[in-house]
Amino acid sequence: MIRSFRRTGALGVCAVAAVAASTFAAAPVSAHSGGGFEFTLYAKQVQPPATNQSSPPPKVGDTPVFADDLYKTKGGEKVGRDGVTCAVVRVSGDQVDMNCVGTIVLNGGPGGQLTAQALTTFDTTNEAPSAFDIAVTGGTGDFKQASGYITSTPDGDYNRMEFHITTR
């Protein structure tokens, strides 16, 4: 469902999804000076069965959920997964504000989970939404005490997710 929000204007993931996330050992990662990581992954939404791409317009209180598989390169090795829950908090014409919270799971080196969230505005008339930042709110494993952000940018059938993580 979030893909239809993305295509019509998520976390994304979101946003996060929104933010923001299964074997990660060989993913392109460079250590930040001072404790952290910078890397790029590509998210592709996992389509739920019987997805209706022509869903009704969003309304306040709707709670779309979605999941992505994460890859080192488009169509390359799968390195993680994510899950995102959003809440539509405002609708004004073609603009929809969604508050999204997500969890990204990465295994290997580095490995662990990242939590992320964003309040993002989508234009329901725009097939390709704009890039947006997702706040990293915490983590486990190698991402213990994580903070930072993820920039999510539409890239064809994928979203390019650029991670900028500090761990101290």
Secondary structure, DSSP 8 states (H G I E B T S, - for coil): -HHHHHHT-------STT------TTS-EEEETTTEEEEEEEEEE---TT--TT-----TT---EEEEEEESSTTS-EEEEEEEEEEEEEEETTEEEEEEEEEEEE-SSS-EEEEEEEEEEEETT-SS---EEEEEEEESGGGTT-EEEEEEEEETTEEEEEEEEE--
